[in-house]
């Protein structure tokens, strides 16, 4: 993979300017401990650049950079222009040992075939292990046959192989065989757990955190869990997109919903308990907005929110 990193940036011992990237310098503040990977670091200049410029500086594609932010490999700051990357953070990443090869290796994503080859096992065995919840998918997409295709971090698979080598050969453990025969599949739940954990790490605002948790429930479940229509409207307004979808994704929206929405009764009960606790914290901080306007679409639970799918908080899984 061609690495598009300016040699002066990689080798310079002194500070570099965001103007090199064609970006104006923007003062930014760290989003605090809730930010993926923590604060951008002390001693920074306070300058920041947009995600696109940061990706170019690190030699990453848009998708690679998006994953790097989600995994906390690249930490972000909050500015008046939204979330950006501090110049100090770019210096930290580019100065790390093994950059850029080590970073790219940690961001390597593989499908079932490549993952099985990496571990020296059959695709069927890797699928069984994934369904059993031994490692979490990091991404998914829906193919032209409307089937969900799961993707994994190569580093997760190799770490699993080191941790539990006995599962790479021989007979499948009886307990796992029985669970799989009964239709158990933890891939979607594991993905939701990972994604919600990433989103929770990006904010410390109580209402925003509650909105992340609320994203797992459909309108009926949400109405049952949150009786106040203004609070429900506020949660719908704040909830983040769990997946990035293209405009044409409407044809597979129902398939995506099966992944991002929890439908297991135990999962939903755990989620509702966590949401209730989170809402208590949010209400103590401030009340949900209550405009004087009459009934409108903001309070209509039947109105879908485009690009705002639902998912689950990691602590709700309560397993593995």
C-alpha positions in Angstrom: 0.0 0.0 0.0 1.4 3.3 -1.0 1.9 5.6 2.0 1.2 9.2 1.3 3.2 10.8 4.1 5.4 13.8 3.4 8.9 13.0 4.3 9.5 16.3 6.0 6.6 15.7 8.3 7.9 12.3 9.3 11.5 13.3 9.9 11.1 16.9 11.2 12.0 17.3 14.8 10.3 20.6 15.1 6.6 21.7 15.0 4.9 21.6 11.6 2.0 23.8 10.4 -1.4 22.7 9.4 -1.1 25.0 6.4 1.1 22.3 4.9 -2.1 20.3 4.6 -4.0 23.1 3.0 -6.0 23.6 6.2 -6.4 26.7 8.3 -5.3 26.3 11.9 -8.2 26.1 14.3 -8.0 26.3 18.1 -9.4 23.2 19.7 -10.0 21.8 23.1 -9.6 18.2 24.1 -12.9 16.4 24.6 -11.5 15.1 27.8 -11.2 11.6 29.2 -14.3 10.5 27.3 -12.5 11.0 24.0 -11.2 7.8 22.3 -7.7 7.3 23.6 -7.9 10.2 26.0 -6.8 13.8 25.6 -4.6 14.9 22.7 -1.7 15.3 25.1 -0.2 18.1 27.0 2.0 20.7 25.4 0.0 20.8 22.2 -0.3 24.0 20.1 -4.1 24.0 20.3 -4.2 23.9 16.5 -6.3 21.2 14.7 -7.1 20.0 11.2 -10.2 18.4 9.6 -10.4 14.6 9.3 -9.7 14.6 5.6 -6.4 16.5 6.1 -5.5 14.3 9.0 -6.0 11.2 6.9 -3.8 12.6 4.2 -1.1 13.4 6.7 -1.2 9.8 8.0 -1.3 8.2 4.6 -4.7 6.6 5.3 -7.8 6.2 3.2 -11.0 7.6 4.4 -12.2 4.2 5.6 -8.9 3.5 7.4 -8.9 6.8 9.1 -12.5 6.4 10.2 -11.6 3.0 11.7 -8.5 4.5 13.4 -10.7 7.1 15.1 -13.2 4.5 16.2 -10.5 2.3 17.7 -8.8 5.2 19.5 -5.6 4.9 17.3 -6.1 8.6 16.4 -7.6 10.8 19.1 -9.9 13.7 18.3 -10.7 17.1 19.9 -13.8 19.2 19.9 -13.7 22.6 18.3 -16.2 25.2 17.1 -16.1 23.4 13.7 -16.9 20.0 15.2 -14.6 17.1 15.9 -11.1 17.5 14.4 -7.6 16.2 15.0 -5.0 18.2 16.9 -1.7 18.8 15.2 0.0 17.5 18.4 -1.9 14.3 17.9 -0.6 14.0 14.3 2.9 14.5 15.6 2.4 11.8 18.2 1.1 9.2 15.7 3.7 9.9 13.1 6.5 9.7 15.7 5.4 6.3 17.0 7.7 3.4 16.5 7.1 1.5 13.2 4.9 4.3 11.7 3.3 3.9 9.2 3.5 0.1 8.8 2.6 -0.7 12.4 -0.5 1.5 12.3 -1.7 0.1 9.0 -1.2 -3.4 10.4 -3.4 -2.6 13.4 -6.1 -1.3 11.0 -6.0 -4.4 8.7 -9.5 -5.7 8.2 -10.2 -9.2 6.9 -13.3 -11.2 5.8 -14.0 -14.8 6.6 -11.9 -16.3 3.8 -8.8 -14.1 4.5 -9.2 -14.5 8.3 -9.4 -18.3 8.0 -6.3 -18.3 5.9 -4.5 -16.1 8.4 -5.3 -18.6 11.2 -4.7 -21.7 9.1 -8.3 -23.0 9.7 -11.3 -23.6 7.5 -13.8 -20.9 6.8 -16.5 -23.0 8.5 -14.5 -23.2 11.7 -13.8 -19.4 11.8 -17.6 -18.8 11.2 -18.5 -21.1 14.1 -16.0 -19.4 16.4 -17.4 -16.0 15.4 -21.0 -17.1 16.0 -19.9 -18.4 19.4 -18.7 -14.9 20.3 -15.0 -15.6 20.7 -14.1 -12.4 18.8 -16.1 -9.3 17.7 -16.6 -8.1 14.1 -15.4 -4.6 13.6 -17.5 -3.9 10.5 -20.1 -5.4 8.2 -21.8 -4.7 4.9 -24.7 -6.1 3.0 -23.9 -7.7 -0.3 -26.0 -7.8 -3.5 -27.8 -10.9 -2.2 -28.9 -9.0 0.9 -26.6 -11.1 3.1 -24.6 -9.6 5.9 -20.9 -10.0 5.4 -18.8 -9.7 8.6 -15.3 -8.2 8.8 -12.8 -8.6 11.5 -9.6 -7.0 12.7 -6.7 -9.2 11.7 -5.0 -8.4 15.0 -8.1 -9.6 16.9 -7.9 -12.9 15.2 -4.2 -13.4 15.8 -4.6 -12.5 19.5 -7.4 -15.0 19.8 -5.3 -17.7 18.2 -2.5 -17.0 20.8 -5.0 -16.9 23.7 -7.0 -20.0 22.8 -5.0 -22.2 20.4 -6.9 -25.3 21.4 -10.0 -24.0 19.5 -8.2 -23.9 16.2 -8.1 -27.7 15.8 -9.8 -30.8 16.9 -13.5 -31.2 17.7 -15.7 -28.3 18.5 -16.4 -28.1 22.2 -19.8 -29.8 23.0 -21.2 -26.7 24.6 -20.4 -24.6 21.6 -21.8 -27.2 19.2 -25.1 -27.3 21.1 -25.4 -23.5 21.2 -24.7 -23.3 17.5 -27.2 -26.1 16.7 -29.8 -24.1 18.7 -29.2 -21.1 16.4 -27.1 -19.0 18.6 -25.1 -16.3 16.8 -23.2 -13.6 18.8 -21.8 -11.7 15.8 -24.3 -8.9 15.7 -24.4 -8.5 19.5 -20.6 -8.4 19.6 -20.5 -5.8 16.8 -23.1 -3.7 18.6 -21.2 -4.0 21.9 -18.0 -2.7 20.2 -19.7 0.1 18.3 -21.6 1.4 21.3 -18.5 1.3 23.4 -16.7 3.4 20.8 -19.6 6.0 20.8 -19.8 6.2 24.5 -16.1 6.9 24.7 -16.6 10.0 22.5 -18.8 11.9 24.9 -19.3 12.6 28.6 -22.5 14.6 28.1 -25.2 12.7 30.1 -28.0 13.2 27.5 -25.7 12.2 24.6 -24.7 9.1 26.4 -28.3 8.2 27.1 -29.0 8.8 23.4 -26.3 6.3 22.4 -27.9 3.8 24.7 -31.3 4.6 23.4 -30.3 3.8 19.8 -30.8 0.0 20.4 -34.6 0.3 20.9 -37.3 0.6 18.3 -40.0 3.2 18.8 -42.3 0.8 20.7 -39.6 -0.2 23.1 -38.4 3.3 23.5 -41.9 4.6 24.3 -42.3 1.9 26.9 -38.9 2.7 28.4 -39.2 6.5 28.3 -42.7 7.8 29.0 -42.0 11.5 28.5 -42.5 12.3 24.7 -40.1 15.3 25.0 -37.4 13.2 26.4 -37.9 10.6 23.6 -37.7 13.4 21.0 -34.5 14.7 22.6 -32.9 11.2 22.5 -33.9 10.7 18.9 -32.4 14.1 18.0 -29.1 13.3 19.8 -28.6 9.6 18.9 -25.6 9.0 16.6 -25.5 6.9 13.4 -24.0 3.5 14.2 -23.2 2.8 10.6 -22.5 5.1 7.6 -25.0 4.3 4.8 -25.2 5.4 1.2 -28.3 7.0 -0.2 -29.1 3.8 -2.1 -29.0 1.8 1.1 -32.7 2.1 1.5 -33.2 -1.2 -0.4 -31.2 -3.0 2.4 -32.4 -0.9 5.3 -34.3 -3.7 6.8 -31.3 -6.0 6.7 -29.1 -3.3 8.4 -31.8 -2.9 11.0 -31.5 -6.6 12.0 -27.9 -5.9 12.8 -28.1 -2.6 14.6 -31.3 -3.5 16.6 -31.3 -5.8 19.6 -34.2 -8.3 19.4 -33.3 -10.7 22.2 -35.5 -10.3 25.2 -32.6 -10.6 27.7 -30.6 -8.0 25.7 -33.5 -5.6 25.7 -34.1 -5.9 29.4 -30.5 -5.3 30.2 -30.5 -2.3 27.9 -33.6 -0.8 29.4 -32.0 -1.0 32.9 -28.9 0.7 31.6 -30.9 3.4 29.9 -33.0 4.1 33.0 -29.8 4.6 35.0 -28.3 6.9 32.3 -31.5 8.9 32.1 -31.4 9.5 35.9 -27.9 11.0 35.5 -29.1 13.1 32.5 -32.2 14.5 34.3 -30.1 15.6 37.2 -27.9 17.6 34.9 -30.7 19.3 32.9 -34.2 18.7 31.6 -35.0 17.8 28.1 -36.0 20.7 25.9 -39.8 21.5 26.1 -40.8 23.9 23.4 -44.2 25.6 23.7 -45.1 24.4 20.2 -48.1 22.1 19.7 -47.9 18.5 18.7 -45.6 18.0 15.8 -43.3 15.6 14.0 -40.7 15.9 16.7 -43.0 14.0 19.1 -44.2 11.5 16.5 -42.7 8.1 17.4 -43.8 6.8 14.0 -41.4 9.2 12.1 -38.2 7.4 11.3 -34.8 9.1 11.6 -32.8 8.5 8.4 -29.3 7.4 9.0 -29.9 6.9 12.7 -29.9 3.1 13.2 -30.1 1.4 16.6 -27.6 -0.6 18.6 -26.5 -1.8 22.1 -24.1 -0.8 24.9 -21.2 -3.1 25.6 -22.2 -3.7 29.2 -25.6 -5.0 28.1 -24.0 -8.1 26.5 -22.9 -9.4 29.9 -21.1 -12.2 28.2 -17.6 -13.2 27.0 
